[in-house]
Amino acid sequence: MFDVSEVRGLLVAAARERRAVSYSEMLACLGFRFTRPKMRALCAVLGRIDEAGAAAGEPELAVLVVRESDGLPGQGWWVARADPLGHEGDWTGPAARALVRELQGQAFDYWEEHG
């Protein structure tokens, strides 16, 4: 449904601009309205992008895609990433925000340097 290289390109562009994007914004950039099935399909692509990026030594990019309501990644991201990152707390609140800011900062810095 989504072209992986197109999604990756949008994420890299956002990282270079040092900004997160909402799920709705990302889907709109890809020519779709927000629906739960489309969001789930997008999340699967984000996972593939991050797997390939990790193999290449790049920081993750999926952390840049966030909910409009609170600026944090959705449940799927937390389910996949909380344990490997050692995050044991809630998926909202100060600790979650600090973790997301740190990971987003890594992506921002990396893509600023590798622009």
PyMOL commands that set and color helices and strands:
alter all, ss='L'
color gray80, all
select helices_A, chain A and resi 4-16+23-29+36-55+62-64+75-85+94-113
alter helices_A, ss='H'
color red, helices_A
select strands_A, chain A and resi 21-22+65-66
alter strands_A, ss='S'
color yellow, strands_A
deselect
rebuild
show_as cartoon
